Amino acid sequence: MNDNFLINGQLSSGLNPFDRGLAFGDGVFRTFMVLHGKPQHWSYHEEILRHDANALGITIPPSKILENDIEQLFPTEGTFIAKWIITRGYSERGYRIPKIIMPNRILLKSDYHPLALSVYEDGVTLEVSTIPVASHLPLGPIKHLNRLDNVMAKEGLSASMFDAIMLDDAGNVNECISHNIVARYGSTLHLPQQKKGGVSGASQQIILRHAKEIGYTCVPTTMSLATLFQADEIVITNAINGAIPVKQIQRKPWNSTKLAYDINTLFKKIK
């Protein structure tokens, strides 16, 4: 019996292959850190998980059930990566959703391997992916299980690059393969608009709501590559790596790490 995941709160040897998450990507997921048994920034992750599931018409169990599962799977010592996967449930073949269907909840536990300190001190280099973010109107930037655009972009990532910027169907900046993007212009932080697709991460929501606490204003905006290149500073963020400074995109260099430091200070403050 595998002790690295729970299915509906139980240690299990596997998942029913008729699950719609497997067949159609019919579900949502969220990845987050668990420190000494405590899920980090949990209120933000749970809020977005419920928002995304609601957009698909999937019901998520009460908070207490999710929290009990986390307590059951994760030890009280150590740092781990957790992933919630909520699928619509089991059905026979075909796309039609049965009138009566019970969602399945899957909780995964993975070891945490922190990035080298040099990543945060020196910054990382990005490229621009040739794979666009898939448009999923009217769903928008929810973290559903259909992530083939990210898979293909990751497969095409150059070995020397840390991540790649993905554009939307209009050619505007949306996100990186595995991170959200924050661009600083003076004391204002700009986050790319994600109306048609991409993933709105919990770290992005923390920045939107709490930027003033570290001396910035924050606005979502439509952002071309040319506009991004005019930024005073660029940072990429996610729930696992925190905020990472960008030192170069194509031939354009940046040399500041202050914004990443400020955002990581904010992440440590917010529970």
Secondary structure, 3 states (H helix, E strand, C coil): CCCCEEECCEECCCCCCCEHHHHHCCEEEEEEEEECCEECCHHHHHHHHHHHHHHHCCCCCCHHHHHHHHHHHCCCCCEEEEEEEEECCECCCCCCCCCCCCCEEEEEEEECCCCCHHHHHHCEEEEECCCCCCCCCCCCCCCECCCHHHHHHHHCCCCCCCEEEEECCCCCEEEECCCEEEEEECCEEEEECCCCCCCCCHHHHHHHHHHHHHCCEEEEECCCHHHHHCCCEEEEEECCCEEEEEEEECCEECCCCHHHHHHHHHHHHCC
